[in-house]
Amino acid sequence: MGTESSQTLSLTIADGVARIVLDNGPINLFDGQMFAELAAVTARIAVDDDVRVVVLSSANPDFFIAHFDVTLIQQFPTDLPPDPGRIPPPNPFHVMCEHLRTMPKATIAVIEGRVGGGGSEMALSCDMRFALRGRAIFSQPEVALGIIPGGSGTVRLPRLIGRSRALEVILGCDDVDAELAEQWGWVNRTLDGEELWRHVDRLVSRIASFPFHAIAAAKASVLQADGDVSEDLRNEGAAFQATLGHPRTRGAMDAFLAAGGQTAAGEMRLGALAAEINRPG
């Protein structure tokens, strides 16, 4: 067994299973430090032949990950590429998410609290998602802030829950509870209390005991159903970039932060907050 900790997460590897536990402040904000640490860990695990299963969870019972840090997004460059017809290369966030989607091992997100924005996109990139009934809440609040889900959400959600439901989530910017997420296929299962981890641990142990080459081959074969998403991700990145310079984007982000965004109280009512910041008057 090996355990290592950094500023925003801990990693334990034992019996073919890598367990990543996220722990970054009161709302598990996806800030620059967490992104750097998670990107480095997932890239390393992706090529570690001793790992057959990766499990991501949170030390915070209220938040898996709130979302990506809006104050960092406000610092992103707003200039469009010199050639507006040129599709940019994959952005670093897409690269991290693609590691989770394509690595030759099972990736599982266990969601016990709220997850939104970039945190939701990271969870969507995993092979499986399991949620705590009555506690887990899902959202993509970006459009309310004048942007779009730019970390793979517009690519992954339609493939997972269908076009119309994906548009309800992305354009509505409202909270989706665990039970509805299960009905829509956003998560594999929604389970109560201790039953959640009993199920996940049993599944993880079974997979980790199987031959590595067969796990890798089975996942690679199933991934073919996704098709080649690379161009879709690059187009999403370009569309996200194009929204950053719009005059209403800065105002919406400022209003979000002023109204309690990125505080525990504000984030616990994120769906309502997303509607309020764009209300006339």
N, C-alpha and C positions, 0 to 999 in steps of 0.2 A: 504494500500500500504506500502511496505517496500523496502528500497533501502540501499545497502551497497556497499562500494568500497574497493578495495585492490590495491596492487601495479600494477597489470596487467589487471584487469577487474573490471567491476561493475555488480551488480546483483539487479534487480528490480522484485519484485513479487507483482502482483495485478490481481484480477479477474481471478484467476486460471492460470495465465501465468507467467512464469519465463523468464525474458529477461536478457541474459548474453551478455555484450558488451566488447569485447576484446580491450585492449589499452596498447600496450607494445612497445614503442619506434618507430623509423622511419619505421621499416618493420614488426612490430608485430611479432618479432622473438619468436618462441616456445622455450624459454629458461627454465632453471630449476625452476625459480620462477613462470612463467606462468603455467608450468605443475603442480606444487604442488597446486597452487590455483585453477586451473580448475578441477583437480582430486578431490579436497576436495568439491568443489561446486557441481559437478555432482553426487558425492556419496550422498551428503545430499539431493539434489533435488529428487534423485531416490526414496527415501522413504518418501517424503513429500506429504501427501494425499491432501493437498490444491492446489497442482500444477497439471494441466492437460496437459499443453503444455509448451515446452521449446524452446526458440528461441535464437540462437547464431548469433551474427553479430559483426562487427568491427567498432571502432571509426575512423579508418584510411581508407580513400576512396581508397587508392592505394593497400592496403594489407589486406586481411582477416587474413591470417597467412602466412608468407613467407615459413617457413619450420622449422624443429627442428634444434636447435643450433648445428652446425657442430663442434664447439670447445668443446662442451660437449661430442659428439660422439667420438671425438678423445681421450677422457679420459676413455671411457668404457674399461673394461678389455678385453684382446684379448685371454686369455687362454680358450681353449675348455673345456667342462665338462670332469671330469675324465673318465666317461663312455660315449664314443661318441654315443652309441646307446640309451642313456637315453634321453627321451623327457623332456625338462625343464618345470617347472610350468609356468603359464601365467606371462608375465612381467607386470610391473605396467602400462605401456602405453596401453597395450591390455585391462587391467582391466578397465581403464578409458573409452576407446572406447566402450567396451561392456556395460558399464552402459548406455551410450547414445543409443545403439542399443536395449537393452532389457528392459529398465525401462518402467513401465506400463503407459506411457504417450507419447504423440507425441513429437518428437524432430525434429527441423527444423533449417537448416543453411541457412543464407541469405548472399550470396557472391557477393560483389560489386567490389572487386579488385582481386589481385593475391592470389592464394592459392596453396601451394606445399608441398611435403614431408609429414611430420607428421600432418601439418594442413589439407592437403587434406584427409589424412586417418581419421582424426577426423570428418571431414565433411561427408565422406563416411559412417561413423558409424551412422549418423543421419538418421531418417526415410525419410526426404525430404530435397531437396536442391533447392533453387531458386537463379538465377544469374542475374546480371545486364548486359544487352546487350551492347556490344561494350567496356566493361570495365573488366569484370571478365575473369581471365585466370587461367587454371588448369595445374598442372604438377606433375610428380613423378620423380625427378632428381637423385635418389639415385644411380642407376647403373653407372652413369658417375663419381660418387665419390667412386666407388669401393665397394659399399655395395648393399643391396636390400631394397625395402620398408619393414621395419621391424615392423611397427606399425599397420598392418592389411591390407595394400594395395594389397598384392598379393592374399589375401583371398577375399576381398570385390570387387575389380574391375572386376574380371572375372564373378562374380555372377551378377554384375550390367550391364556391357556393353558387355560381351562375351569374350571368351578366346583370339581371335585374336586381337581385339581392345585393350584389356588389355595389351597384349604383345607389341603392337605398342606404347602404352603410357609408359610402364615400361622400355622396352629396348631402345626406341627412346629418352627418356628423353627430349622431346620437349614440347613447349607450346601448349596447346589446348584451343582455344577461346570458349567463352560462347555458340556461335551458334552451333559449332560442338559438344560441350558437350551435348547440348540439343538433337541434332540429334541422338547421341549415347545412350541417356538415362542416362548420368552421372548426369544430373540435371533434375528436373521435368519440369521447364519452364525457359526461358530466357525472361526478360521483360525490357522495357525501363523505365528510370528515375523514376518518382513518381508512375508509374503504378506498379513497383515492390513491393513497400511497401503497396500500396493500396490492391493488391492481397493478400500479406502475412498477413496483419492485418485482412482482412476480413475472411480468412481461419482460422486464429488463434482464432478469436472471436467465430466463429461457433463451432469449436472443443471444445473450453473451456466451451461452454454453455451446452454441452451434458453430460449425466450421466457418472460419473467417472468409474463405474464398467464396463460399456459397452465399453468405450475407451480402458481400460486395457484388456478386454477379446478379443476385435477385434484385437488389436496389437499382443497379444500372439498367436492368431490363425494364423495371417499372418506370424509371425516369424518362424512358422514351415516350411515354404517354404525354409528358409535358411539352414535347416538341422542343425546338431550339428557341429559348427565351432570350437569348443574348441581345438580339436586335430590339425586342420589345423593351427590355430594361434600359438600353441606351436611349430609345425614344422617350421613355418615361423620364429619364434623367434630363433630357433636353427640355421637355415640357415643364418639369419642376423648375429648372433654371429660368425659363421664360416668365414664370409667375413672380419671381423674386423682386423684379424691378417695378412692378405695378404700384401706382400710388396708394391703392387701398390696402395693399399687403402690409406695409409698415404700420398703418393706422390700426389694422385688425390685430396685429401682433402686440402693439403697444397697449391696446384696449384689453387684450387677453391677460397680459401680465399685470396691468393695473387692477383688473377685476379679481385677482387672486389665482391666476394661472401659475403653476409651478409652486404653489403652496399646498399643503396637505388638505386644507379645508376646501380650496377651490377645485383641486383635482378629484376629490371625492364626489363632486357634482359636475363633472366635465361636460356631460351632454347638455345640461341646462346652461352652463357657462358659455358654451359655443354658440347657443342661440342668442343669449343676452348681449354679447359684445357687438352684434350686428343689428340690434333692434333700433329703429329710428328713435331719435330723441334721447 
